[in-house]
Amino acid sequence: MKLNSTSWPDGAAIPARYAAGRPDPQATVTFSDDVSPQFTWSELPAGTRSLALICHDPDVPSRGDDVNQPDREVPADLPRVDFFHWVLVDLPPTLAGLAEGEFARGFVARGRPGPQTLHGARHGLNDYTGWFAGNEQMAGKYYGYNGPFPPFNDSLLHHYVFTLYALDVARCPVEGDFTGAQVRAAIAGHVLAQAQHSGAYTLNPRLRG
């Protein structure tokens, strides 16, 4: 099973158009184009009844004390946790890929609608739902894709891993609003194969060079 993208080479730097945040000379950072990337896949295993796509960042600071503080950096040795950027389930195995911008173009305050989406698939909630929960202007349910927006003072380069799962069930066993962690748990035992495509992104001027 293979997962490919023309949006950027596997393991390379992610262009800012696919990110939720980008550098800004006046405001340090601002919202970016937030375009969902292009993907194609091939060599699905026999018995595949649906596909699931999850994007997560494993490099998110486990504590927010130093996050986005201009007078210091988030230490590289701080323990890190997962942050889910895209949770998409019930893609039909007859589908060969996703077009660039098919699911997202521009950052939408309070989130895009869901869970129902294109191709009969369903979107889960990404972790911007929790990140903006206490923000009166931004709080809402963030379904689908929202790209990278790491802390601008993080000393660690963030990595974004897109994992495509071939499943032996036609409908992912989650209901209502669901998260990336819930999907991971629900598909355990149903994964026939999986493939990954990754990229890196930072808003730290020192790391961007």
N, C-alpha and C positions, 0 to 999 in steps of 0.2 A: 504494500500500500504506500502510495506516494502523495505528498502534499507540496504544491508549488505555488509561487506567487511572482508576478511581474512588478509588484509594487516596490519591492527591494529584495536584494539577494539574501538568502538564508544566512542569518548571523550578522548581517551588516547593520549600519546605522539606519534608523527609521526616518524617512523624510518628514519634515514638520507638517506637511499637509495631512498626514494620517494621525497626527497627535491632537489631543484636546487642548494642549497648551504649547506656546512658543515664546521665545525671547522677545522682549519689547524694550527699546531704548529708554522710553519715558517711564514705563510702569514696571520694569524688571521682567515681568511675564504678562501674557494676556492669552485669551482664548485663540485657538488656531482653527484650521479648516475642518478638522475632525471627520475626515473622509474614511469610510470603511474600506479596507484593502481588498484587492482582487486575489482570488484563490482558484486553483483547479486541483483536481485529484484524480487518481487512477489506481488501477490494480486493487479494487475493493475485493475482499475475500468472499468466497461463496457463502451464501446464507445471510448476507448483509440486508437488513430490513429497514434500517434508518441510519442517519449520521448525526453526530453531535459535534459542535465546534465550541471550544472554550479557549479564551485568551486570559492569561494571568501574568502578573508581575510578581515574582518571588522576592523582590528586593526592597519592599516597602518597610520603612522604619516601624518597629514594634512599639515605639513610644514617640509621642508628638511634641515633646518639650522643645526640641531644637528645630523643628520643621519650619521652613520659610522665615528664619530669623536672619536678617542681613548682617549681623555682627558675628556670626559663627556658622560652622558647618555641622551637619549631622554626621557623627562619627561613623567611619566605615565599619568598625567592629560592633556596632549596635546590632542586636538580634533583629532579624528581618522576618516578615510575614507575607502571605499571599494577598494580592489585591486583584479581584476579577474585573476585567474590562469588557468581556463579551461572553455571553452564555446563550447558545443557540442549539435547540434540539428539534428532533422530528424532521430533519431534512430528508427528502426521499432519495434512495440510492440511485434512481435514474438521473438525478441532477449531476452535472459534470463539474460545476464550480459556481463561484459567486463573482459578479461583476464589481469593479471598483465603484464605490459610492452607492451601491444598490441598497444598502441598509442605513447609511448615515452620510449626511453632508451638512456640516456646521454644528457647533455645540448648541444644544437646546436647553435653556434653563428649565428646571423642574422635570426634565427627561422626556424621551419620546414615548409614544403609546405602546402598549403591549398587553398581554403576552403574545397574541396572535400576530403573525407577520407573513412575509412572502413565502411562496412555495408550500403552503400548508404547515409551515414550521412554527415554533413558539420561541419567544425570547424570554430569558430569565432576567432577573435584576442584577445589574452590575454594582460594584461597590461604591460608586459615586452616590448611590442611594443613602448609604450610611455616612459618607464623608460630608454631604451637604445637609444632613438631617437637622442640624441646629441653625441653619442659615435661612432666614425668613424669605429672602429673594430667590433662593436656589433649591429649597427643599422640595422633594417629590420622589416619584418612583422612576428610576433610570433603567429602562429596559434597553436591551440590545447593546450596540457598540458605542463606547466612548473611549477614545484613545489615550495615549500617555500624557500625563501631566505631573511628573515627579517633582519633589521639592526642589526649588531653585538653588538651595544651599546644600544639597546632598553630596557628600564626598564619594559616594558609590554610584557607578554607572548602573542604570536600571535595564533589566532585560525583560522582554515581552515574548511569551511563549504561546503560540497558537497550536492547539492540539486538536486534530480531527480523529474522532472515534467512529469505527464501524461497529454497529450494534446488532444483536440478534433479535431485537424487539422493534416493532413498527412505531410504537409510541413510548417515549422515555417515561419511566414510572415516577413522575413528579406531577403535581397538580397545583393550580392556583399560581401564586407568586413564588418563584423558587430562585435559589442562588447557585453560584458555581459550586460551592462546597456540597450543597444538597444533590446536585446532578452527579458529581463525582461519586458520592456514596450510593446513589440510586443505580448507577450503571455498573457498579462492581458485579462481576459475574456475567455481564452481558456484552463485554468488549471482545470482538473477534480480532481486531487489529487497530493500531493507531499510528499516526504520523504527525510530525511536528515541523513548524517553520517559525523561526525566531528573529528578533531584531533587538537593537539597543537604542536607548534614548536618554538624554540628559538635558537639563536646563541650567546646570552649573556652569557659569562662564569659564571657570578655570579648567573644567574638563572638556568643554567645547573647543577651547583653543582659539 
